Amino acid sequence: MFRSALVLAAVATGAWAAPAPTYCNPLNLDYGSGLRSPRHSADPVIVRFQERYYLFATEDVPGYRVSEDLVHWRRVEFPRDLWSLTSDRGGGLYCAPAVAADAGHLYFIRMERRTAVKAVPVLRSADPAAGRWEKCGELRPTKDPALFFDDGRAWLYHGLAQPTRVFEIDRKTWTEIPGSERQLRAEINDVTAFVGGYERGRRELLDETDTAAWLGRFGILPCQEAAWMTKHRGRYYLQYATPGTVSAWYCDTVMEGDSPIGPFRHVDYAPVSLKVGGFMGSAGHSSVFSDASDRLWRATTMWIGVHDLFERRLGLFPVGFDPTGRMFTDTALGDYPRRASDGRLAGWWVQSFGRPCAASSSLADHPPTLAADENCRTWWSARTGNAGEWFEIDLERPRRVQAIQVNFADQDLAAKVLAPGEAGYRYRLLGSNDGRQWRVLADRSAAPGTGPHDYVELAGAGMWRRLRVENIFTPGQGKFALSDLRVFGHGGGDAPPPPRLVEVRRHTDDDRNATLSWTPAAGADGYLIRFGVAPDALHLAIQVQGGAKGSLTTHALTRGVSYAWRVDAFNANGLTVGRVWGK
């Protein structure tokens, strides 16, 4: 058992941790701590209003979060006397609301699933940071609503497991303009008829990156939902999520039009947001917003699905448009540290993958190795949640460490509702080079503790061989458990050689499917499969973990579209770009 007497210098909280100019997906939030177990959140809407960012998300908190930098968030609750207006469930929680801002107000419209309710209020606030709201109108209930302002007019898109529809709102009365509703997409009732292969796999695909086993077996219609509208240079981009939220393949696709009500046309480069492989997958049911520098971002849903099928998290990715107007979301290596200023990768690589691990104790089916496998759906667990339980990873030699993401696994939480103030994890993070003398890198021992994905960026890079997490307090009478202790930095060696892409074979029976083969690269930890409709538009990516792998079958292509491909290799020292194949 680790003893604090071995610590050379016990520093105060934050003395070694710097205010983070980087962030790491999933976002470092408490995910509704104090409300329920298992904790989760999804369907985020982020809106910039009065120089602040406001985050609203499904079943997160009975209110919302506010930030000035997209990294540090504080909670603001709706006044309790408004809960009957903001919530369609207990505890003041809500699901997938519509949120948008004009020059003077931030607007909130809840989703309503109770069939007996015939109207929902439109709320607005001129000072949401202070939690002050008023009712300004009333609309009929809708599913997955999205509010969009354009040239002085207001539109409400809606639809869940059905075609997207839109109607116009009278901005003077905040009521629906009669006769304005129209359907924007055709309804398809045959799963084989979808042009995009990525529409398949609802409740069938989970976290597998290679989908060969499912070819010819897809049989469930997608749950198309969560419309979102983005306007760019006079073009309107209608996005919606598919095929279903409980999968790493949950994504956003896109259609283009010349007005907010269409007509909209399918595009060959869809989907527009896809995050498959890596530590955590899924990038669907999103919102797109601009920051203070007019850069675009996508706030999106990520998926774990272990303690509950709907156990989800939130992610944040940069959005762009290429010179032809193709919209894209940069999700490649999307759970590596990124700069908070622009979303670009920080250039820090995973040092912890596959390294030797040790622990104070372990459950038989949750050994220490499962906390170093870059998979949020596997985890190590101690036998207890007692103070003093610990987990340690050996990087095998001193390596430059820039940041650590401590991912807790919520193992065997007894409480369905976590006590307020006792829902956070409390721990200490320590570093050593000899296994005997330790230095505190982060002290999170004080209440209320942290959320399940605590991200620690060190004030300056240090050379460390061993990292240890020591338990102080585990919430909910649970066991101390980690899904991964992810260490980021540089290994001091060389990136792998470029892999050689040998073949890309489109399947003749269904060209939405393809199989890639490549020669594995020596020293690789994994591969990044980049693809798109042009060699300079490789906007989509699938991450394959494991350097010995040399093939991938995917179902996610669009019928009749030609693609360019590239296989990149990565390890703890960097990424090497391969050659482009096709087009």
N, C-alpha and C positions, 0 to 999 in steps of 0.2 A: 504494500500500500504506500502511495506517495506521502511523504511527510514534508510539511511546510518548512522544516528546518533546513532543507536542502536548497531553499531559494536564496540566491545571493542578494537580490534587491526587490523587495515587495513595493512596487510603485503604486501610486494612487490611480484610480480609474481614469483612463484616458491619457496617462503620462506618456505611454508608448504608442497610443493610437491617435492618429491625426484626423481632423475633420475631413471627410472623404471627398476628394475631387474625382473619385471613381465610384462606381456602383457595380453590383453583380446580381444578375437575375438568378432566382426569383427575388423580387424586391424585399428589402429588409424591413418588414412590417410585423406587427404582432398578430395580424389576421384575426381580429375580433377577440383578442385575449379577454377573458373574464366572462364570455358570453356562452360558450358551449365547447364540447369536445366531440369529434375532432374539429379543430379550428380549420377554417378555409375562407376563401373569398374568390370572386370571379367577376366577369363581365364589367370590367372597369371603364369608367368615363372620366377622363381628365380634361378640365377646361381651364384656360388661363383667363383670369378676370382681375382687374385692378392690380396688376403686377404680381399676383399670386396664382398658384396652381391649386385647383380643387379636385379632389379624387373622391368619386362615388363608386361603390362596388357592392355586389350582391352579398348580403348577409355578413358584412364586415363589421360595421359599428352602426348604432342607431343615429347616424348622422353622416359625417364625411370627414375627410382629412384635408389639411391645408399645408402648403409648402412654398418656400421661396426659391428653392434650388433643385427640386425633384429628387432630393436625397433624404432630407430630414423632414418628417411629416408629424404634425400634431393633430389630435382628434378634436373635432367640434361636434357636439350633439345637437340634434334638433330639440327645441323645447318640448318637454313631455306633453304639453297641451296640444302639440301639433302631430303627435304620433299617429292619431287616427287619420290624419291627412297624408302622412308620408309613408305609412307602413301598411302592408296587407297581411302581416303576420305578427306574432307576439314579440315583445321586447323591443319594439321600435325598428325592427329590421325590414329591409325591402329587397327586391330582386330586380336587376336589370332596368334601372330607371332611364328616362330621357333627361339630359342635362345640357344646357347651352347658355351662352351669354351674348347679350348685345352691349351697347355702350354703357347702359345704366344699370342693368340688372343681371343676376344669375337666375336661371329658371330651372325648376325641378318638377317632373311629372312621373309619378310612380307607375310601375306595371301592376295590373290588377288581375288576379287569377280567380277571384271569387265570383261565380256567375250571378249571384244575387245582387252584386253591386252594379249600379247602372251609370255611375258617373265618378270621375276622379278629379281632384282639384289640380289646378295649375298654381304652383307656388313660385314666388320670386323674392329676391333679396338684393338690396343695394349695399348690404354690409354682411356678407356671409361669414367673414372671419369672426364676427361677433355673434353669429347664430341668430340673426334677426330675419324673420321671413313673414310674408303676407300672402294671402290668397288673392289671385287676380283673375281667375277664370275657372272653367270647368269643361271637361271633355269626356267623351265616352271611353270606357276602358279599352286598352289595347295591350297586345303582347309584344315584348321587346321593342318598346318605342324608341325613336331617335328623333330629336328636334334639330332642325336645320334652318338657319337664317340666310336669306339671299336677296340682295337688292331690296331691302325693306319688307320682304315677305317672309312668312314662317310656314314651314312644312313639317308634318309629322309622318315619318316612315314607321311601319310596324309589320309584324308577322313572325310567327313561331311555328315551325313545322307546317308551313303553308307559304304560298307565294307572297312576296313583298308587296305591300300596298302603301299608298301615300295619300294624305288629304291636306288641304290648306287650312290654316288657322287665321281667323280674323284677329289682327293684333290689337284692335281697339277693345273688343269684348273678350278675347281669348276663348273663343268658341269655334267649333268646326264650321267652315263655310259649306252649306248644303250643296250637294252635287259635285263637290270638288274631288272626291276620292276616285282613284284609278289603280288598277293592278299593273305592276311593273314587270313581272316575270310570269312566264307560262308555268302552269302546274304540270309536273311530270310524275306519272305513277308507275313507271317501269324502270327498275334500277339499272337495266342494261342500256337504257336510252340516253343516259347522261353523256355528254360530249367529254366532260372532264373526268378522268379516272379518279381524281382526288375526292370526288363526291361520294365514293364508295367506302364502306368499312364501318358504318355506324354500328356500335355495339358488337363489332366483330374484331376489328383491330384494336390492340391495346398499346403496348410500347415497342412492338417489334419494328425494327428498321427495314428488314428484308421481309417482303410480303408475298414471297413465292407460294407459300402454303395456302394462301387465300385465293389465288387466281382461279376463276371459274366457279367460285363458291359464294361470292358476294350476293346477298339476297335481301338486305334491309334497305328501305328507302332512307335517304339522308334526312336529317332534321335541319333543314335550311332555316336560318334564324338571324336575328341581330343585325339588321341593316344599319349601315353607316354611310353618310354622304361626305365626300371631300371634293372641293372645287379647286382646280388648278389651271390657270391661264385659259379660262373660259370653258374648260372641259369639266364634265361632272362624272365623278367616279363613285358608282354605287357598289358598295361592298356588302357582303353577307357571309355568315359563318356556316361551315359545313364540315364533315358529315354528321358530327355529334360531339358533344363536349367531353365525353369520358374516354378520351384517346389522345395519344401523342400526335396523332394525325389531324387533330382538330385544326382547321385553318380558316383563313378568310380568302374568298375569291372576289372578283371584281368585274363589273360591266361598265361600259362607257356610254355617255350620252351628251347631248348638246343643251340640255335644260334639266332642271331639278326633277322634272316629271317624265323625262325620256322623250322619245323611245330610247331604250338602252340595248346595246349590242354586246354579245359575248366577245372576249378578247382571247387571242391565242396565247398570251403570256401568263394567264392565270394558273395557280392561285397567286395572290399578292402578299400573303403572309403565311409562311410554313416553317415550323421548327420541329424537326424530327431528329432524334438521336441526341447524344450528349447527356449531361446530368439530368435535365428535365425537359420534356417536350411539350408541344402544343403552342399554338399562337393564333387562336381564333376568338371570336366574339370580342371585338376590339373597338377602340375609339382612336381617332387621329386628331392631334392638336398641334398648334405651333407654340414655340417658346418665345422668349423675349427677343431672340435674334432671328425670328421667323423661320427657324428650322422646324421640320415636322417630325413628330414622334408618334409611335403606336403603343398605346397601353393595351395589354392583351391578357388573355387567360392562359395559364400554364397548368399542367395536370400531374398529380401524384396518384390518386385513386387507390390507396392502400387501406387505410382505416375506414374509408367510405368511398364508394365509387365516384362521388362528387367532391372528393378532397382536392381542392385546387388552389392555385397561387396566382400572383400577378407578375407580369413581365413588362419591360419597357425597351423598345427598339427604335432606332432611327428609320425614318421613311424618306424616300427620294423619288425623283422622276428622271428617267434618262432622257437624252436629247430628242427621242421620238415621242416622248410623253408617256412611256410605260411607267406605271407606278410600281414601286418595289419596297420591301421591308428588309433591312439588313439583320437577318437572324443567324448568319453563319457564325459558329462558335458563340452562340448567343447567350450562353451562361458562363462566359469568361468575363473578367473585369472590363468595364468600358468607362470611357471618360464621361463624366456627367455633363460636360460642356457641350458635347456634340454626338455622343453615343458611339464614337469610334473605339475599336479595341485598344486597350491600354498596352498591349504587347507583352503581357505576362502570361506564362504558360503553366499548365497544371504540373506540379512537381510530385503530387501525392498518388497518382494513379498506379495501382499495383504494388505499392511499396509495402515492406513488412510492417505489421501492426501488432500491438500488444494491449492488454487491458487488465484492469483489476479483477474482473470476473466477466463471464459471458454466458448467455443462454445457448443451449446446444444448437439451435437452428439459426442463431444470429451471431456468428463468429466475427472477430475483429476485421477480417479481410473485407467484409461487406461494407465497411465504412471508408474504403479506398478504391471503389470500383466505378466511380463516375455514374452512379445509378441511384436516383432518388427513391426508387421502389424497392430497394434492398437496404438492410441496415444492421449494424451491430447493436446489441443491447446488453447492458450489465444485468446481473441477477437482481439488483435492487436499485432504488433511487436514493440511496443514502449518501450523505455528504462524504466525500473522500473516494468514491468510485472514480476511475480515470480511464482515459483512452490515450494511447500514444502511437505515433507514426514515426518510423525511421526512414528518412530520405536517402539513407545509405552513404551519403557523404554531405559535407556542408554545401548548401545551395543558397543562392540569393533569394530571400523571401521578401516579397512586397506586400502580400495581403493573404488573409485566411478567411474562408467562409465556413462557419461552424453550423452545420445543418442537423437540427435535433429531430428525432423520429416519433415523438409522442407515443411511446410504447406503454401499453397497458394503463392508460389514464383511467382511474376509477370514477372520476367525477364527470358527469355529463355537462354540468355547468361549472366552470372554473371560478373560484372565488375571486372577486375583484382584488387586484393588488397581489394576487398569488398565482397568476397565470403565466408569468415569465420564467425563463430559465436563468439560473444564476450559476456562474462558473468562473474559473480562471484559466487563461491560456498562457502556457509557458514554453520557452525555448531552451534548448541545450545543445552542446556539441559533443559532450562526453557521457551524457546520461546520469551524471552525478550532480553537477552544478547547473541550476536552472535560473532563468530570468523571467519575470512576469512580463508578458507582452501586452496583455489586456486583462483588466480586473473587472469582471461583471458580477461581483458578489453582492452588490447592494440591490435592495428592492427598488423598483418592481421587476428587475431583470430584463431579459431580452426576448424577442420573438424567436420563431423556429429556424430562421436563416440569418444568423447574425454575421455581418460582414465587417471585418476588421482590416483596415488599411494601415500599415505601419507608417510612422512618421518618417522613417528613413529605412531603406533596404538594409537587412541584416543577413549575415551568413549563419544559417542554422541547419543542423542535421536532424534533430529530434524536436517534434512538437507534441505537446501534451495538453489535454483538456481535463481539468479537475472539477468534479461536480461539487457545487455548494448547495443547490436546491433544485429539485425537479418538481414541476407543478402536477396537480391532480393525483397525487399519490402514485405517480407512474414510476417506471424504471428509467434510469439514465441511459439514453440511446442516441446514436448518431447515424443518420443515413449517409453522410460523408463528411470527413474533415478535409476540405479542399484547400490545398496550399498552392499559391500562385507566385511565380517569380521566374527565375532562369536557372537552368541546370548547369550552366558553365561548359556545355559541350556543343556539338553540332546538330543542326536540324537534319532530318533524314534526307536521303537522296530522293529525287523526284520519282514517283511511281510511273510505270509505263502502262497506259491504258491500251489493252490488247483488243478489245471488241466491245461494241455496243450493238445489241441485237434487239430490234423491235419485234414483238411477237406477231406473227402473221395472222393468228386467229383473233387478236384484239390488240391494236397498236397503241392502246392506252397503257400497255405493259411493256417493259423493257428489262433486259438483263445486261449488266456491265461486268466485264472481267478485266482485271489488271494484275500486274506483277507486284507482289508485296515489296515494300521498301524496307531495307535493313534499318533497324533501330526505330521504326515508327511505332507510335502508340495508337494511331488510328488514321482515318482518312476523311476528307471532306469532299463529298461528291457535289460539284457545282454544275448546274445545268440551266438552260434558258433557250430562248428562241433565236439568239444570235451570239456569235463568239464574244461580242462586247456587251452582252446582256445576260450573263450567267447569274441571274438574280435569285435563283432557288438553290437550296442546299440541303443535303442529308448527311448527317455525321455518323460515321461508322467507327465504333470503338474496338480496338484490337489490331495490332500491327500485322498479325498473321493472316488476316482476312484478305481475300482477293476477288470477291464477287458480290454483287448486289442485284436483287430483282425488285423493281418498283412498279406500282400500279397507278401512279399519280400523274400520268401524262394526258395530254389533250389529243383527242382523235383527229388524225389528219395533219398534225403539226410536226414539222421537223425541228430537231433540237441540236444544240451544241453542248458538249460535255467536257468536263475536266475533273481529274482526280488529283487532289493535293494531299500530301502526307504531313503529319504533325507529330511532335513529341514534346518533351519537357524543355527543349531548346528553341523551338520555333516551328514554322510551317514552310514547306517547300512547294511551290506551285508546279503543277504538271502541265502537259501540253493539251491544247484544245483538240477535241475530236468532233468531226461533223460540221455541217453547214459550210 
